[in-house]
Amino acid sequence: MEDLKKSNAIASCDIRETDKRFVAHTYNRFSPVIVKGSGSLAYDAEGNEYIDMGSGIGVNAFGYSDPEWAAAVANQASLLQHTSNLYYTEPCAKLAKLLCERTGMSKVFFGNSGAEANECAFKIARKYASDKYGSSRNVIVTLKNSFHGRTLSSLAATGQDHYHELFTPLTPGFDYIDANTAESLDELKKKLAGGNVCALMIECIQGEGGVLPIDKDWALKAQELVHANDALLIVDEVQTGNGRTGKLYAYMNFGLEPDVVTTAKGLGGGLPIGAALIAEKAAGVLGFGDHGSTFGGNPVCCAGALSIMSRIDNELLGEVRRKGELLRSMLLGRPGVKSVSGMGLMVGIETERPAGEVVKDCLNAGLLCLTAKNRVRLLPALNIPDELLVKAAEIIVSYAARPQSAQ
Ligand SMILES: Cc1ncc(COP(=O)(O)O)c(C=O)c1O
């Protein structure tokens, strides 16, 4: 047994070295080499078990190797793994229908990631405006502290300067306002009156920005201003969507009526898929040849997504809300926990100790968590068992406070 552990440790070292040598250094990886998972438990090459409170950054909606999802994916892969978008396929059509039926949207464009879903939304907003008002109406307003992706346009949409610095010139035509202040509503009003704004794009809860929910009144007033000017409201639900907040999409918690909703992450349950859901008003904007993607609507990804989306029903959403409350009740008021933000199973914990240190200690104790700015961020699988949530909360709390001597 000891020999086996030793040889696995050597194999892990080898993988880390090979990765460091050949994979571009864009990720500052933690040490474990994850080899398999089951439900909300992950295992590394050395046999260590981890409770996963990150689900691959909100992707593995039903955890690792969910049997229904895996069967849907395997079955589709054995029938038809891909064909071009020159032809119809059943999973793509069925998934688009399900998404429209569940949201009241009229059309769906499929891509492969969140950033691509956002790119599609930008194109819709600009074409909607240029068809009606001419091409000078092309500015997309987004919120400061937002995150919308890594492509040059979604970076431009991201309202955080430090992401921009090394990559200028970015796509022009993006402008930024603060969220949640009376002044920023005035600013939005002025920008709209200028006549060149085609859309406002928001996250209902800024994920990478620190798990910060938008103020409902502010969002409703902003929507009113946008719609009064025939601009589009785009809601980026890449992280908040697909059941994460206890509603199918987070905008449903806020009474918003977006014209375009973008989503990805949890939609595919672990395979790459992104989608722009388009309301009736903008449904006819993109025509033949205006947009496309080789892999968009891939049958295997869509079959996986269908398995996920068809199970995110009212009962499951109720469970997400209940589990979220359970988690909050385990965290709030505990020593070292300064505040808890988020909704459902999208949770940000402001800890006394720096979030990065808490996450490292949790990893060593067998718990995978994320950070978002100064918070420990949790995005567990939607079906995580209560006992794992309770265990996870206890581990986080045990590392949240500064040691007495340091205070
Ligand atoms: C709100 C939001 N939008 C867009 C993206 C980009 O998604 P992707 O990495 O799939 O391109 C992310 C990723 O974290 C996100 O959280």
Ligand as a Chemical Component Dictionary entry (heavy atoms), coordinates in Angstrom:
data_LIG
# 
_chem_comp.id                   LIG 
_chem_comp.type                 NON-POLYMER 
_chem_comp.pdbx_formal_charge   0 
_chem_comp.three_letter_code    LIG 
# 
loop_
_chem_comp_atom.comp_id 
_chem_comp_atom.atom_id 
_chem_comp_atom.alt_atom_id 
_chem_comp_atom.type_symbol 
_chem_comp_atom.charge 
_chem_comp_atom.model_Cartn_x 
_chem_comp_atom.model_Cartn_y 
_chem_comp_atom.model_Cartn_z 
_chem_comp_atom.pdbx_ordinal 
LIG C1 C1 C 0 -20.415 36.199 -15.556 1  
LIG C2 C2 C 0 -19.443 35.536 -16.496 2  
LIG N1 N1 N 0 -19.484 35.823 -17.800 3  
LIG C3 C3 C 0 -18.641 35.256 -18.679 4  
LIG C4 C4 C 0 -17.699 34.350 -18.279 5  
LIG C5 C5 C 0 -16.781 33.723 -19.277 6  
LIG O1 O1 O 0 -17.143 32.390 -19.482 7  
LIG P1 P1 P 0 -16.164 31.384 -20.234 8  
LIG O2 O2 O 0 -14.974 31.207 -19.370 9  
LIG O3 O3 O 0 -16.984 30.127 -20.403 10 
LIG O4 O4 O 0 -15.833 32.008 -21.544 11 
LIG C6 C6 C 0 -17.622 33.994 -16.918 12 
LIG C7 C7 C 0 -16.608 33.051 -16.443 13 
LIG O5 O5 O 0 -16.284 32.967 -15.295 14 
LIG C8 C8 C 0 -18.519 34.607 -16.006 15 
LIG O6 O6 O 0 -18.491 34.321 -14.701 16 
# 
loop_
_chem_comp_bond.comp_id 
_chem_comp_bond.atom_id_1 
_chem_comp_bond.atom_id_2 
_chem_comp_bond.value_order 
_chem_comp_bond.pdbx_ordinal 
LIG C1 C2 SING 1  
LIG C2 N1 SING 2  
LIG C2 C8 DOUB 3  
LIG N1 C3 DOUB 4  
LIG C3 C4 SING 5  
LIG C4 C5 SING 6  
LIG C4 C6 DOUB 7  
LIG C5 O1 SING 8  
LIG O1 P1 SING 9  
LIG P1 O2 DOUB 10 
LIG P1 O3 SING 11 
LIG P1 O4 SING 12 
LIG C6 C7 SING 13 
LIG C6 C8 SING 14 
LIG C7 O5 DOUB 15 
LIG C8 O6 SING 16 
# 
